Amino acid sequence: MNGKEIYQAWMNAWNKDISVLHDITDDNCTVHQARTDGNDSNSKKGAKALIDVVESAKYYFENVQMSLVVQPIEEGNYVSARWNFKGTYNGNMEGAKAEKGKLVSFDGTDIFRMENGKIKDYWVSSDVMDFMNQLEVF
């Protein structure tokens, strides 16, 4: 698979079948992301790290739908894309004042570094302020 195909598999992991991450992720993949649970980027590696990204985001939402805003761009060993997240808030976030059932939508950008046809590093940048404002955290 090329980088764009791997990125499409990543979208499918969000929308359909998370198990595909075992096939497209290097065993030593590192997720470079600010975390709310106090763990650092080295606390989990490989497919487990990417599965944790998806599952922790989905913990607060039902009917999650990820879609592309900007199609994947591939340059050398890097793939990047802009996405939109939509989901129905389930009321589980501590400190959030939004009502259960509120539709939340926000955007972000992913960067993958590929090695031997698998995701070796993952960086994500999302519009957390928009996300938190919609959940009435502030």
Phi, psi and omega in degrees: 000141172275176184299322180293322178292322177294322178296321177297322176297323176299315176298320178295327177298323178288319190263339187226292192224103183294338184296341179299338181297332177296331183274337188245007185242131174294145182301335181252022179303136177246133174263118180261096186209137171294131186246147179271349183266005178086350178282155176263177185295342181265003183290333177223145180231164174070205181302326179302322181294316180288322176300320178298321178302311183293310184294322180291325177291320182285347181302328184263000188221155170244163176053044180291136176222118174260136177222158180273135174262318174234125180301154181304139176246126182245130178218113182059234181269011184244144175227135179222149177206156176255134185231167173234133177253131172230140177196160178263118182298133183260003176086007187270357185271122179297132179091347179278136181257356180296148179285144174304138181098355180289134175280126180243139180217129176208164185248163176197175180228136176251148169229127173249140166255124185262145174214125181054039176075017180224160179286119180258324177221147180224126173241138177229139175229117182234162182278076184296325180297316177298314178304309182293324176297318179296327179273002178057046177280327181263000000 
